[in-house]
């Protein structure tokens, strides 16, 4: 090795060490500026936790309505504490912008953008690619980039790293890169962003040390894994586990119903076993941004490796079938009462994909409502958390619907009420008193009632 090469190598190592130590010093002192891209159900709670722990946070979102609301101290996510949001904005710990030219300002950039599926159930990486491109345009030396969006193993190192290195900057020397999967559970009263352990995997040790340092400052516990691929696989494994077990209880529900056995009574009794059993509840289909989508990220990547994911595909098939099962039970119940779905007045209770939140992403309610409309039913809905159906990928062209109040006359007028989401602040006794027919997909009514059909 020549003298010049030796000096260059030493200078490069010194520069890398200096860059990492400078950022680590900022993190430890609490004066690193944190950028969060995507201020939705993952990004906004994380931004709030960082702000509450003394860091200044610059949030980025392409939706100007969100950034303008945050600038006024307003919160648009129902399960978050609106007073905490307002306080963070007032103290200038949390600022929001739609101006992505400011991406050179943060020392740390955390990506929390959606990762949907294409109609063919392949990963839609457009949001990550677009975001990485926006970061690339403003990337500077010394920045730490952390991806939190759920994705297939290899995304961080194969896709994001490649886009960022198009600048000529080198990962692990000029900038740092890690993956830490989001683990949000909207509406969970016990676990929230700050006390859910944080898994961290990175491109190299320096990146991992920096990512762990920042999360150690704002999250109660961190778990370091060997690399980004492993961390990406952790998140997929968690959600695949849930998807398969949800499919299992949905299949058992259908089987036990044919045998005259109540699945809810079975689950209540099985749950008394203090070991070897973990409860999952059946429902009208899967929903949310994780369970219906994430397993197929692994399926796609597995096919690339020449492997099949039979359990995942089977679970998907069962869970996607459940909305039609609900429609079938409704048709049978109406037929028994001398009516057809066509021209029947059907009221749907609950549009959100789970109870007590306003998140309606991938909700089975959309599939059920669409099917009812196609069958000629007159459909209305009630959801205290979703006042109006928004235009979405699931509801692109259909007429707008607004949540209707649950008045005794409204319930009595309906030919059937379908409970899709079991929000706790709904008066189910009132519904039972006035409804002609109730299709209960959530086990709300445990004791047999003449007007209740379980589905």
N, C-alpha and C positions, 0 to 999 in steps of 0.2 A: 504494500500500500504506500502510495506517495505521501509526502509531507502535506501537500495541499489537500488530498483526499482525507487524510487523518484529521486535519484541522476543520474541514467542512463537516465531517461526521460529528466531531465533538461539539461544534457550534450548533448543529441541528438538534442534538440531544439536550444541550443547554437551553436552547430556545423552547423546546417542548416542555422541559421541566419548569422553566420560568413561566410559560403560558399557563400550565396547569396549576402551579402554585399560586399564581396571581388570582385565578378564579376561585381556587379553594379558600384563599384568604378572604375574598369578598363574601363567599358563602358563610364562612364561620363568623364574620363580623355582622352578617345580616344585611349587607348593603349591595348584594347582587340584584340586578333588575331581572325579574322573571317575566318572560313573555309566554302567553298561553294562546294558542291558535285553535279556535273553535269554542265558543262560549255556550255550549249546550249542556246536556245532563251530566257530562263528564268534566268539561273544561271549566264551567262556572263554579261548581263546588270546589274544585282544586284551586282555582284562582282565589276564592274566598279564604280557604284554609291558609294559603301562602300569605295573604294580606293580614290575616289575624295573627300570624306568627311573626309579624314585623317587616316582611319583605314588601317592596313596591312591586306591583304587578301591572303589566301592560297587556290587556286582553285584545285579541284580534278576532274579528268575525266578518264574513262577507255580507251578513244581514245587518243593514244599517238600522233597522228598527230595534234590534237587540242592543247595539252599541249606544243608540240614542236613549233607550230606556235606562240602561246602566248609567249613562252620564247624568241622568236625573235621579239616580239612586233607586230606581224601580227594579223589582225582581219579576221575572216572567216564568219562573219554575216553582210550582206550587209547594213542593216539599222543602224548599230552602227557606231559611229565616230571612224575611225581607228586611227586617231591622238591621241585621248584620251586614247585608249588602249595602244598605243606605249609609251605615256608619263607615264602612270601608271606603266608599266613594267620597264621603264627606271629609274623611281624614287624608284623602288623596293617596291611599294605599292601593286602591284599585281604580284603574283608568281603562276605558275601552275605546277602541278605534276600528274603523274599517279601512284605514290607510296602511296597506302592507309595505309601503316604502319605508316604514319605520322599523322594519325587522332587524336593522343593524343596531338598534338601541339596546335590546335585551342582552344580558350576558348568558342567559339560559332560555332556550325556546322549547316549549313543551307542546307537542302536536296532539290535539284531541279532535280529530275530524272523523266523519262517518266512513264506514267501510261496508257499503251495501253489496248486494249480489245483482248480477245481471238477470234478465228473465230466464236465462239458461242455467242459473244457479252457479255461475262462475264469479270469482272475486271481481268487484268493480273497484279498481285501484285509482280511479280518476281523482278523487279528493286528495289522496296522499301524494300522487304525482304532481298535481297542481300546487299543493302546499310546499312540497320540496322544491319545486321550481321557483316559488316566491321567495323562499329562504335563500336559495342559490343566488338570486339576483342581488341580495344584500349581505350575504355571508361574509363575516370578517374573522380574522384570527382570534382565537381564544374563546369562541362561543361553544357552548354545550347544547347539542340538539337531542331531545328525548322524544321518542315516539310512544304514545300511549294507545293509539288506535288498535283495536283487535285485528289481527291479520295472520297470514300464513307464515310458517317458519322460514326465515330467509329474507323477509321483506326489508328489515333494517339494513342488513349488510349488502344484500344484492341490489335492492332498488334505491333506497334513500341515500345510502353512501355513494352510489354511483352518480346520482344526480348532483349531489353536493360537491363531489370531487371534479365535476366539469368546470369548476371555477379555477382549477389548478392548485387549490388548497388540498392538503393531505390529511385524511382522517387519522386521528391519534397523534398527530404532530401539530397541525395548524388549527384544527377544530376537533370536537369530541362528540361521540355518538353512542346513545344507549336506548334500550327499550325497557319500558316499565308498564305492564298491562293495567288498564283501568279495571277496578273491581267494584264499581258503583252498584248499589242496590236501592234505587229510588223508593222512598217511603219507609225504609227499614228504620225502626225506632231505636234499635240497639247499636247497629253498625253504620257509620258514615265515613266520609273520606279520611278523616284524621285518625280513626282507630282501626281501619282495615289494613292489615299488614301489606306492605308494598314489596312486590317482587321486582328485582332489578337484574338485568343482563346487559352487557355492553360489548362494544367492538374490541376494546382492550382494557387493561387494568386502570389506566389513567382515566378513561371515560367512565368506567364503573365506579372508581373512587369518587369522582366528582358528582355523579348521579346519586350515589348513596349519601354523600354529604348533604346535598340539598334536601332529599327526602327525609333524612334523619332529623332535619330541622323542623319539618312540618307534619310528619307522620309518626305515630307512636312506635311502629316497629318496621324494620326493613329486612328483606331476605335476599341475599345475593346469590345468584346462580352463575354458572360458568361463562355463559355467553348470551347474546341477544336471541339466538335461535331457541335456546332452552326456555327463556322467558316467554317468547312468543308461543311455544308449545304448552307452557303452563296454563295460559289463559284459555287456549282452545280445549285443553283437557278438562278444565273446570266446567266449561259450558257444554261440552259433549256429554259429560257425566250427567248433567241435568237434563239435557235433551233426551237421552236414552231412557232415563228413569221416568220422565214425564210421559214418554211414549208407552212405557210399560204399564203405568197405572191407567192410562187412557184405554189401552187394550184390555186390561183387566176389568175396567168399568163396563165395557161392551159385553164381555164374556159373562160376568157376574149378573148383569141385567137379564140376560137370557135364562140364567139359572134361578132367577128370582131372589138374588142376593144383593143387598145394598152395599156398594163399594165404600161408602162413607162410614158405615158401621164397621166394616172390615178394617179400614185404615185407623179408625179410632181405637179399636181393640189392639191391632198390631203395634200401634205406637206406644203401648204400655210396656213393651219389651225394652229393658234398659240397655241392651246391647244388640249388635248385629242387624238392626233395622233402622233405616233413615226414611222419614216420611216424605213423599211427594204426592201432591193432590192432582186429580184429573181436572179437566176443564173443557172449554169449547174449542180448543186449539191453542197453539203456542203464539206468543207475541213478544213485543219488545225488540230492541235492536241487537240483542245478543243471541238468544237461543235459536230463533228461526234462521239465523244467518251464519254464525261463526263455525258450526260443525262442517259446513260445506267448503270453508276455506281449507280445512285439512283434506277433505275429499278431493278437492281440485289439485292440491299439491301432491297427494298420494298417487293420483293418476299419472302425474308427471314422472313419478318414480316407478311406474309400472305396478302399483299396488291398488287393491280395492278396499273400500271402507264399508263393508256390508252392514254392520250394526248402525252406522250413521245414516246410511241411505234408508234402511228399514225404519228407523226412528222417525226420519223425516216423512216417510210415506204415511205412517200411522198418524202423526200429529197433523199433517196437512189434510187428512181425511175427517178430522173431528168436526169442523164447521158443517160439513154435509150430514154428519150423524145428527147434529142438532136440528137441521132442517128436516131430516127424515122423521125425527121424533115429533116435531111440530106438525108435520103433515098427517101423521098417524093420529095424533091427538085431536086435530081439527076434524079429520074424517070421522072419528068416533062420535063427534058432536054434530055431524051432518053438514060440515062446512069444508070448503077448500081454501087453500092459501090465497088463490086469486080473489081479489077484492076484499080480502080480510084486512082488518085494522090491527096491525102488529106494533106493539111498543117494545123497544129494546131498552133494557136497563144496563147502562155502562158501556162506554166507548173506549176508555183507557184499557191498556192491555193487562193492568193489574190494579188492585184496589188502592184507593186513597192517593193517587197521583194523577197528573194531567198528561202523562206520556201515552200517546195513542199510536206510536210507531208499530207497524206490523200487527196491529190488533186483529184478532179473529173476528171482532165485531164488523169490520169492513167487509169481510168475505160473506158473513151471514146476511148483512143488510143488502149487499149487492145481489145475492141469490134471491132474497125475498122480493126485491124490486123486479128482478127478471121473471119471477113467478107471478107477478101481477099484484102483489100485496101493497097496501098503503102503509108505509113505515114511518114511525116517529121514534125518537129516542130521548132518554133522560140521562144526563151525566153531570153532576155538580162541578166536576173539574174540567170538563171539555164543553164549553158553552156553544161552540159551533164547529162543524166539520170543516177542516181546512182542506185546501186543494193539495193533494199529495200524490205520490206514485201509486198508492192504492185507490185513490179517489180522484182521478184526474179530470173527468168530464161530467160526473154525475151532478145532479142539482144540489145546491147547498141545503144543509139541514141544520136547524138550531135545536138545542136542548129544550125539551118541554117540561113544565113543572109536573110533579106527581100529585095531581088533585084526584080526589075520589071519583069525580065524574069522568076524568080522562082515563083512569084505570078501568072503570066499569064499562066505558064505551069500547075499549079494545077487545078484539076477539081473542087475543092472546098477548101475554107479557113474557118476554124472554130475558132472563137474568144472565148476562154475559160477564159483567164485572161486579163483584160483591163489595162495593164501597160500604164502609161502616156507618156512614151518616145518612143512609137511606132507611126509611121506615118500611121494613119488610112485612110487618104485621098489618099495616094499612093496605099494602098491596094484596096480601092474602085475603083480607076481608072483602075487597071490592073486585078483584080480578075474576073473570070467568074461567081463565085457563092460565097457568104459569108453567113455563118450561124452565126448570132450574138446572143450570149447568155447573153451579158452584157449591152445591150441597148446603144452601142457605136454610132450607127447611128439612130438618132431620126427622121430624115425626110425620107420618103419612097424612096428607090432606087430600080431600076429594078433587080439588082443582089444581093440584101440583103434579107435574110429570117430571121426573128426573132424567137429565140427558147428559 
